[in-house]
């Protein structure tokens, strides 16, 4: 990973915002900038240099992982130590990650500085760089997608009438660990029968019914990078109306995939899926955005939603996941991860989207 280049680009972003320093406290941003994977640390970017502060638990780990930054293990709290260094530097404008640092922590930094330094919130300063993935990151994401997709057949094999949704999720998650996953990207969704109409129906104790849709939404973390996929299967032979509903969602998803190309606003991709479902008379049952970025976190910018203006660029990795949810009846969602190319996009998720009856 190009940690030096990442830090250089962030430093250039500070200059553009007239900031003298940045305190990075969001752990995924720290990992992105210097490679540290632990749970406690602060990265200070100032005067063209980076200093990483962590506690004694991570002395050896930081020494092995942190790239292109000096490692400091203070006796006290790491944020206090970083603030004391800032005070010695006598900087005037300090950026704080306002979306990730609590009000109390920011106030503590201000008290420690005891200077005329001005604290300013930076929104998305590092995340803006993370949106476009380096080739090495795309390699990691491909591997995570492949591992996640390999679990689909095991999950389907566990789906039988009377089996609790949680049992299906447990089989899937156990298989993920056996296959080498660091963990799951998010809490696994298994929503069957009428519960499939819940967009985020986490696996429950409810047994799988004898007939109806089952939504499976899951992902794995591999080498720090996330995958995300959704497939919807049907228990028992699906009726004509169920097939029609499924096909409408599949067509809407394909319309959105076809709309992905560099230079296009993400809101237009969302509109492509929404317009298709509107023609099918189902738009009112599509209640969430069409997708989101994926990387070190499961939900990253850009957000593919109505009216969003962010422009797609080669190297962005996003989900395409329209759904239809009919209360009291059931729902369908189909989700792939795609990478934006120089001309269109490449679908990373290899799993079939044919309606599967189990």
C-alpha positions as CSV (number, residue, x, y, z in Angstrom):
1,X,0.0,0.0,0.0
2,X,1.2,3.5,-0.8
3,X,1.2,4.9,2.7
4,X,3.7,7.6,1.9
5,X,1.7,8.8,-1.1
6,X,-1.5,8.8,1.0
7,X,0.1,10.9,3.7
8,X,1.5,13.3,1.1
9,X,-1.9,13.8,-0.5
10,X,-3.6,14.4,2.9
11,X,-0.9,16.9,3.8
12,X,-1.6,18.7,0.5
13,X,-5.3,18.8,1.5
14,X,-4.3,20.5,4.7
15,X,-2.6,23.2,2.8
16,X,-5.7,23.7,0.6
17,X,-7.8,24.1,3.7
18,X,-5.3,26.4,5.4
19,X,-4.6,23.9,8.2
20,X,-1.3,23.5,9.8
21,X,-1.9,20.0,11.3
22,X,-4.5,17.2,11.4
23,X,-5.3,14.9,14.3
24,X,-6.5,11.6,12.8
25,X,-8.5,9.6,15.4
26,X,-10.8,7.4,13.2
27,X,-9.1,4.0,13.2
28,X,-10.0,3.1,9.6
29,X,-8.4,6.4,8.5
30,X,-5.3,5.7,10.7
31,X,-5.0,2.3,9.0
32,X,-5.4,3.8,5.6
33,X,-2.6,6.4,6.3
34,X,0.0,4.3,8.1
35,X,-1.1,0.6,8.3
36,X,-1.9,0.3,12.0
37,X,-4.6,-2.3,12.7
38,X,-5.0,-2.0,16.5
39,X,-7.8,-0.5,18.5
40,X,-6.0,2.5,20.1
41,X,-4.1,5.3,18.4
42,X,-3.9,8.8,17.1
43,X,-2.0,10.0,14.0
44,X,-0.7,13.5,13.9
45,X,0.1,15.0,10.5
46,X,2.0,18.3,10.8
47,X,4.9,20.1,9.1
48,X,5.1,17.4,6.4
49,X,5.7,14.6,8.9
50,X,3.5,12.0,10.6
51,X,3.7,10.8,14.2
52,X,1.7,7.9,15.5
53,X,0.8,7.7,19.2
54,X,-0.4,4.5,20.8
55,X,-0.4,2.8,24.3
56,X,1.9,0.1,25.7
57,X,-0.3,-2.7,24.6
58,X,0.6,-2.0,21.0
59,X,4.3,-1.2,21.2
60,X,5.4,-4.2,19.3
61,X,2.5,-4.2,16.9
62,X,2.9,-0.6,16.0
63,X,6.6,-1.1,15.4
64,X,5.8,-3.9,13.0
65,X,2.9,-2.3,11.2
66,X,3.2,1.5,11.1
67,X,4.7,2.8,7.9
68,X,6.1,6.3,7.2
69,X,5.4,7.6,10.6
70,X,7.3,7.9,13.9
71,X,5.9,5.8,16.6
72,X,5.5,7.3,20.1
73,X,4.3,5.3,23.2
74,X,3.6,7.9,25.9
75,X,2.9,7.1,29.5
76,X,-0.5,8.8,29.6
77,X,-3.4,9.0,27.2
78,X,-2.5,9.0,23.6
79,X,-4.7,12.0,22.6
80,X,-3.2,14.1,25.4
81,X,0.3,13.2,24.2
82,X,-0.6,14.2,20.7
83,X,-2.1,17.5,21.9
84,X,1.1,18.3,23.9
85,X,3.2,17.8,20.8
86,X,0.9,20.1,19.0
87,X,1.3,22.7,21.7
88,X,5.1,22.5,21.4
89,X,4.7,23.0,17.6
90,X,2.8,26.3,18.2
91,X,0.5,25.7,15.2
92,X,-2.3,28.1,14.5
93,X,-5.0,25.9,12.7
94,X,-5.6,22.3,13.8
95,X,-8.0,20.0,12.0
96,X,-10.0,17.5,14.0
97,X,-12.1,14.7,12.6
98,X,-15.4,16.2,13.7
99,X,-17.5,13.2,12.6
100,X,-15.4,10.8,14.7
101,X,-14.1,12.8,17.8
102,X,-16.5,13.4,20.7
103,X,-17.2,17.0,21.9
104,X,-15.6,16.1,25.3
105,X,-12.4,14.8,23.6
106,X,-12.2,17.9,21.4
107,X,-12.6,20.1,24.5
108,X,-9.8,18.2,26.2
109,X,-7.5,18.8,23.2
110,X,-8.3,22.6,23.4
111,X,-7.5,22.7,27.1
112,X,-4.2,20.9,26.5
113,X,-3.1,23.3,23.8
114,X,-3.6,26.4,25.9
115,X,-2.6,28.5,22.9
116,X,-4.3,30.6,20.3
117,X,-4.5,27.6,18.1
118,X,-7.9,27.3,16.4
119,X,-9.5,23.9,16.3
120,X,-11.5,23.2,13.1
121,X,-13.7,20.3,12.1
122,X,-12.6,18.5,8.9
123,X,-15.4,16.5,7.3
124,X,-14.3,13.7,5.0
125,X,-10.7,14.9,4.5
126,X,-9.3,11.4,4.6
127,X,-12.4,9.7,3.4
128,X,-12.4,11.7,0.1
129,X,-9.1,10.1,-0.7
130,X,-10.3,6.6,0.3
131,X,-13.2,6.7,-2.2
132,X,-10.8,5.9,-5.1
133,X,-9.1,2.6,-4.5
134,X,-5.5,1.9,-5.4
135,X,-4.9,-1.2,-7.5
136,X,-3.6,-3.1,-4.4
137,X,-6.9,-2.3,-2.6
138,X,-9.0,-3.6,-5.5
139,X,-7.0,-6.8,-5.3
140,X,-7.9,-7.1,-1.6
141,X,-11.6,-6.3,-2.3
142,X,-11.7,-8.9,-5.1
143,X,-10.4,-11.5,-2.7
144,X,-13.0,-10.5,0.0
145,X,-15.8,-10.7,-2.6
146,X,-14.7,-14.1,-3.8
147,X,-14.5,-15.5,-0.2
148,X,-17.9,-14.0,0.6
149,X,-19.5,-15.4,-2.5
150,X,-18.1,-18.8,-1.8
151,X,-20.3,-19.0,1.3
152,X,-23.6,-18.6,-0.5
153,X,-24.1,-22.3,-1.3
154,X,-23.4,-23.2,2.3
155,X,-26.1,-20.7,3.5
156,X,-28.6,-22.1,0.9
157,X,-27.9,-25.6,2.1
158,X,-28.8,-24.6,5.6
159,X,-32.2,-23.2,4.6
160,X,-35.0,-25.6,5.3
161,X,-38.5,-25.1,6.7
162,X,-38.5,-24.9,10.5
163,X,-34.8,-24.0,10.8
164,X,-34.3,-20.7,12.7
165,X,-32.9,-17.8,10.7
166,X,-30.1,-17.6,13.3
167,X,-29.1,-21.1,12.5
168,X,-28.6,-20.2,8.9
169,X,-26.6,-17.2,9.9
170,X,-24.5,-19.3,12.2
171,X,-23.7,-21.8,9.5
172,X,-22.6,-19.0,7.2
173,X,-20.5,-17.2,9.7
174,X,-18.8,-20.4,10.8
175,X,-18.0,-21.3,7.2
176,X,-16.5,-17.7,6.8
177,X,-14.1,-18.2,9.7
178,X,-13.1,-21.7,8.4
179,X,-12.4,-20.1,5.0
180,X,-10.0,-17.6,6.5
181,X,-12.2,-14.5,7.0
182,X,-11.0,-12.0,9.6
183,X,-14.7,-11.6,10.6
184,X,-18.0,-10.5,9.2
185,X,-18.4,-7.1,7.6
186,X,-21.7,-6.5,9.5
187,X,-24.3,-8.5,11.4
188,X,-25.7,-11.1,9.0
189,X,-29.2,-10.6,7.6
190,X,-31.4,-13.6,7.2
191,X,-35.0,-12.5,6.8
192,X,-37.6,-15.1,5.7
193,X,-41.2,-15.0,4.7
194,X,-43.0,-11.8,5.7
195,X,-39.8,-10.7,7.5
196,X,-38.1,-10.5,4.1
197,X,-40.0,-7.2,3.8
198,X,-37.7,-5.8,6.5
199,X,-34.7,-4.2,4.6
200,X,-32.5,-4.8,7.6
201,X,-34.1,-7.9,9.1
202,X,-31.3,-9.3,11.2
203,X,-31.3,-13.0,11.7
204,X,-33.8,-13.9,14.3
205,X,-35.2,-17.0,16.2
206,X,-38.1,-17.2,13.7
207,X,-38.1,-20.5,11.8
208,X,-37.9,-20.5,8.0
209,X,-41.5,-20.8,6.7
210,X,-42.6,-23.5,4.2
211,X,-43.0,-21.0,1.4
212,X,-41.7,-17.5,0.7
213,X,-38.7,-15.4,0.0
214,X,-35.5,-15.5,2.1
215,X,-33.2,-12.5,1.9
216,X,-29.5,-13.3,2.6
217,X,-27.3,-10.2,3.1
218,X,-23.8,-10.8,4.4
219,X,-20.1,-9.9,3.9
220,X,-16.7,-10.8,5.2
221,X,-13.6,-8.9,6.2
222,X,-10.4,-10.2,4.6
223,X,-7.0,-8.4,5.1
224,X,-9.0,-5.5,6.5
225,X,-11.2,-5.0,3.4
226,X,-14.9,-5.7,3.4
227,X,-17.3,-7.5,1.0
228,X,-21.1,-7.1,0.8
229,X,-23.6,-9.1,-1.2
230,X,-27.3,-9.9,-1.1
231,X,-29.2,-12.8,-2.8
232,X,-32.8,-13.7,-2.4
233,X,-34.0,-17.2,-2.7
234,X,-37.5,-18.7,-2.5
235,X,-38.6,-21.6,-0.3
236,X,-40.9,-23.8,-2.3
237,X,-42.0,-23.3,-5.9
238,X,-42.5,-19.5,-6.4
239,X,-45.8,-18.4,-7.8
240,X,-46.0,-16.2,-10.9
241,X,-46.4,-13.0,-8.8
242,X,-43.3,-13.9,-6.8
243,X,-41.3,-14.5,-10.0
244,X,-42.6,-11.1,-11.4
245,X,-41.5,-9.3,-8.3
246,X,-38.0,-10.9,-8.4
247,X,-37.5,-10.2,-12.0
248,X,-38.4,-6.5,-11.5
249,X,-35.7,-6.2,-8.9
250,X,-33.2,-8.0,-11.0
251,X,-34.0,-5.8,-14.0
252,X,-33.7,-2.6,-11.8
253,X,-30.4,-3.8,-10.5
254,X,-29.1,-4.4,-14.1
255,X,-30.3,-0.9,-15.1
256,X,-28.3,0.6,-12.3
257,X,-25.2,-1.4,-13.2
258,X,-25.6,-0.3,-16.8
259,X,-25.7,3.3,-15.6
260,X,-22.3,3.1,-13.8
261,X,-19.6,4.9,-15.7
262,X,-16.9,7.5,-14.8
263,X,-18.2,11.1,-14.9
264,X,-21.7,10.2,-14.0
265,X,-23.3,11.5,-10.8
266,X,-24.2,8.8,-8.3
267,X,-27.7,10.1,-8.1
268,X,-28.2,9.1,-11.7
269,X,-27.4,5.5,-10.9
270,X,-29.9,5.5,-8.1
271,X,-32.4,7.1,-10.5
272,X,-31.8,4.3,-13.1
273,X,-33.0,1.6,-10.6
274,X,-35.8,3.7,-9.3
275,X,-37.2,4.5,-12.7
276,X,-37.3,0.9,-13.6
277,X,-39.2,0.0,-10.5
278,X,-41.6,2.9,-11.1
279,X,-42.5,1.5,-14.5
280,X,-43.2,-1.8,-12.8
281,X,-45.5,0.0,-10.3
282,X,-43.1,-0.9,-7.4
283,X,-41.2,2.3,-6.7
284,X,-43.0,3.0,-3.4
285,X,-41.7,-0.3,-2.0
286,X,-38.0,0.7,-2.7
287,X,-37.2,2.5,0.6
288,X,-33.5,2.9,0.7
289,X,-30.6,4.1,-1.4
290,X,-29.2,2.1,-4.3
291,X,-25.8,1.6,-2.9
292,X,-22.6,2.8,-1.2
293,X,-18.9,2.7,-1.3
294,X,-17.0,-0.3,0.3
295,X,-13.4,-0.6,1.5
296,X,-11.9,-0.7,4.9
297,X,-15.4,0.0,6.2
298,X,-18.6,-1.6,5.0
299,X,-20.3,1.8,4.4
300,X,-18.1,4.4,2.8
301,X,-18.7,7.4,0.5
302,X,-20.1,7.8,-2.1
303,X,-23.7,7.2,-1.2
304,X,-25.8,6.3,-4.3
305,X,-29.0,8.0,-3.4
306,X,-31.6,10.4,-4.9
307,X,-30.1,13.8,-5.6
308,X,-26.5,12.9,-4.7
309,X,-24.0,14.8,-6.8
310,X,-20.7,13.0,-6.2
311,X,-19.2,11.9,-9.6
312,X,-18.0,8.4,-10.2
313,X,-14.3,7.9,-10.9
314,X,-12.3,4.9,-12.0
315,X,-11.2,2.9,-9.0
316,X,-14.3,3.5,-6.9
317,X,-15.8,0.3,-5.5
318,X,-19.5,0.5,-4.8
319,X,-22.6,-1.7,-4.2
320,X,-25.6,-1.8,-6.4
321,X,-28.5,-3.1,-4.3
322,X,-32.1,-2.1,-5.1
323,X,-34.9,-3.9,-3.3
324,X,-38.6,-4.1,-3.1
325,X,-40.4,-4.7,0.3
326,X,-44.1,-5.3,0.4
327,X,-45.3,-5.2,4.0
328,X,-47.0,-8.4,5.2
329,X,-46.0,-10.2,2.1
330,X,-42.2,-10.3,1.6
331,X,-39.3,-8.6,-0.1
332,X,-36.5,-9.1,-2.6
333,X,-33.0,-7.5,-2.7
334,X,-30.1,-8.3,-5.1
335,X,-26.7,-6.8,-4.4
336,X,-23.4,-6.9,-6.2
337,X,-20.1,-5.0,-5.7
338,X,-18.7,-3.3,-8.8
339,X,-15.5,-1.4,-9.5
340,X,-15.7,1.7,-11.7
341,X,-13.4,1.3,-14.8
342,X,-12.2,3.8,-17.3
343,X,-15.3,3.2,-19.5
344,X,-18.1,1.6,-17.3
345,X,-17.8,-0.9,-14.5
346,X,-16.9,-4.5,-13.7
347,X,-19.1,-6.6,-11.5
348,X,-17.0,-8.3,-8.9
349,X,-19.6,-10.5,-7.3
350,X,-19.6,-13.9,-9.3
351,X,-22.7,-15.5,-7.7
352,X,-25.6,-16.3,-10.1
353,X,-28.7,-14.0,-9.8
354,X,-31.2,-16.6,-11.2
355,X,-34.1,-17.1,-8.9
356,X,-33.3,-20.2,-6.8
357,X,-36.0,-22.3,-5.3
358,X,-34.9,-24.3,-2.2
